[in-house]
Amino acid sequence: MQTHEAETQAVAKIEKRREHSFLDYRAMLTLNALGLLSAAVFIFINSQREIHTYSGMNKYAFLFLLFVTSTSTWYFFKAQNRKKYLESLGENHDALTKVWNREYFNNKLFEEVSRAGRYQYPLTLCFLNLDNLRVHNDKFGNDSGDRLLKGLAQYIQETVRGMDVFARYEGDTFVILFPHTDLESSLTVVERLQAGVAREIECTFGAGLTAYGAGESVAKFELRAREALQKAKSDGPNRMRYLNGSSKVLRTVPD
């Protein structure tokens, strides 16, 4: 299945980066060991010959020592930076679906709300929840449910724009933040997502959307989107509602 292949490729990329990180550390440790060994040999030779000036072969030994220690130091900082990057990659991604996690989303939400308030551009928030996952797990098992979550996440990740923030919020609930996008355009996108997921992944989800209001708090913005989702879920599977001063039921796939 195309979704499974894309998921496998994404996991392989992360593992390859981790492998490169390990190679960087191995190179760094080797060069540091050579640097220390060279320093020890250099000190030993000078102490045995009681030579305190860097002349003759000692000059070459000193230059070699300087080169090795400088290179090992460079590799050390490079490996450290790469380690921090990979750690942040793992910390910011959901372990199961490989999309952004809740912590990363919360940070981006604060950033985007701040920018939207400063530059006065539209910002829309969507909460979505997979329909009947518990029933699916009881019938087919948790492994099948996990594959369903991964398939849903992968499809949405490949469909939304690069600037959009798509994350797993908790359990079977996901969230999409649409910067520079008004509510009407976001509704159209989510409507296409519902139809595509039903067609490609053979599952459905409920969605609740809201637009950011100038000057409101992040908590109020997020709470309104969650409330819209609750209203959509109460309507039944594959429903969508938005809350922006008023609410409306949108049915995207016929019963």
N, C-alpha and C positions, 0 to 999 in steps of 0.2 A: 504493500500500500504506500502511496506517495507520502502520506503523513508520517508513517513509521520510518521511511528512509530519511526524511528531513530531520526527524528527531535523532536518529542514529548519527547522522552527520554532525549535528550540533554537539552531541556528547563527545564525538571523536575529536572535534576541534578543541574542546576544553581539555580533554585528556592529553592532546598533543602539546598544548601550551604548558601543562603541568610537567610533561616529560622534558620540554625545553628548559623549564625552570630547574629541574633536577640536574640537567647537563651543565647549566650555568654554575650551579653550586659545586658540582664536581670539579669543574675547571678552576673555579675560584679557590677551592681547598687545595688542589694540586699546586697551583702557582704560589699560594701562601706557604705550602710546605717546602717548595723549592727555594723560596725567598729566605725562609728560616734556615734551611740547610746551607745555602750559600753564605748567609751571614755567619753561621757557626764555623764554616770552613775558613772564611776570610779572617775571622778573629783568631782562630787557632793558628793559622799560618803566621800571622803577624806576631802573635805571642811567642811562638817558637823561634822565630828569626829575630825577635826584638827589633823589628823595623817599624818605625812610627811615621814614615813618609810613604806616600802612595806613588812609587816609581816602578818602572819595569813592568813585570807581570802583575804586580799588585794594582796598577792602574786599571788594567783590563778586568781584573777580578772585581774591583770596586764598581766599574761601569756596568758589569754584568749584574752585580748585586743590585745596583740602583734600578736597572731596567726591570728585573724580575719583581722587585718589591713594588715598583710603581705600577706595573701591569697587574699584579695581584690585587693591589688596592683598588684599581679601576674596576676589575672584575667583581670585587667584593661589593662595591656600591651599586654596580649594575644588577647583580644578583639580588641584593636587598630590595631595590626598587621593583624588580620583577616579582619578587615574592609578595610584596605589599599589593601589587596590582592583582595577582592571582588570588590572594586572600580576599581582596575586596570583591573579585569576580564571584568567588564561592559564597561569600557572605551576602551578596546582593541578589543572588538568584535562588529561586525555589528549588529544592533538591529533587523533587519529583518531575515537575514540568519544565524546568530550566528557564522559565521566564522570570521577570523581576519579582522580588518578594515584597511583603508588606512594609518592611522597614525602609527599603529603597523607595517604594511608592510614597510613603509618608513624607520623606525628605523632598522628593520631587514635587509633591502637592504643595508644600509650603513655598518652594521656590517659584512654581508657576503662578500661584495665587499672588505672590509678591510682585512678579513681573506684570501680570495681568492688571493689577491695581495701579502700578506705576505707569505702564504704557497704554492702558485703556484698550486692550484687545480682548476679544471674546474667549471664554474658557468654559468647556463643558465636561461634566463628570458623569460617568456611567458605572453603576454597579450591576453585575450580572451573576446569576446563580443557576447552576445546572439543575434541570428538572429531574426529580425522581431518582437521584443517585442511590439513595438507600435501598430503594426497591430493586434497582439494578444489581447492587452488591449482594443482596439477599438471594437473588435469582442466579447470578452468574459468578459471584465471588468477588473479593476485594481486588484481586489482580486485574480482572476485567474492568472494574471501576477505575483503577489507576490508569489503565490504557485509554479509557474514555476521557479522563481528565487531561492526559497528555495530548491526545488527539485534538481535543477542543482548544487547548492552549496553543498548540502548534499552528492550527488553522488560523486562529485569530491573530497570532503574532505575525504570520506571513501576510495577513490581509491589511492590517492597519499600517499607517504611515510610520516612517522612522522617527518622526518628532513626537508621535503619540506614546504615552506611557501605559503599557499593559502589564499588569502584575496579578499574581495570585494573592488574594487578600487573606483568605482563611478557608480551609476545607474545600468545599465546592463553590466558593464565591471568588469571583475575579473582579477586577476594576480596570477601567480604561479612562485615561485623562486625555482630552482632546484640546491641545493649545491652538489658539488662532482659529477656532471653529465654533460657530454659533450653534444653538440648540437644534434648529431645523436641519442643518447639515449633518449633525451628529446622529439625529434620529434616522436619517437616510442610511448612514453607515451601519448603524446597529441593526436596522431592518435587513440590510444585505447580509450581515453576519448571521442573523437568525436563520435566514433562508439557506445560506451556504452551509452552516453547521448541520442543519436538518438534512440537507442533501448529501454532504460529503462524510460527515461523522456519524450520521444517523442518531442524533440526539437533539434535544431542545434546551433552551435556557430562557429564564425570565430576566428582564432588564428594567432598570430604573435610571432615569437621567435627570439632570438639572443643570442650569446655566449659572455661572458665578455672577453674583450681584455686587456691584461696586461698594467697597467698604465693609463687606460682611466678613465674619471670621471664618477661618478654615473649618472649624468644628461645625458651624452652622451650615456651611456649604456641603460638607460631607454627610451630615445628618439628613439633609433634605434628599440627597441622592439615595441614601439607604432607605428612607421612608418610601420613596418612589418604587424601589425594588420590592419592598414588602407589599405594597398595593398591587404591583404586577403579579407577584406570586399568589396573592389571594384570589386573583382572577382565574388562575389555572395555568397550565403549561404553555410555554411559548408566547407569553404576553409581554408587553412593554408599556410602561407609563413614564410620563415626565411630570415633574413638579416645578413650576415656575410661577408661583402665585396662584395657579390653578392646576388641576390634573386632568389627564385624558388617557383613555385606554386605546392602545394601538394594536390591532391584530395583524400580524404579518404573514402567518401561514394559515390557510383555511383549516377548520376542524375536520 
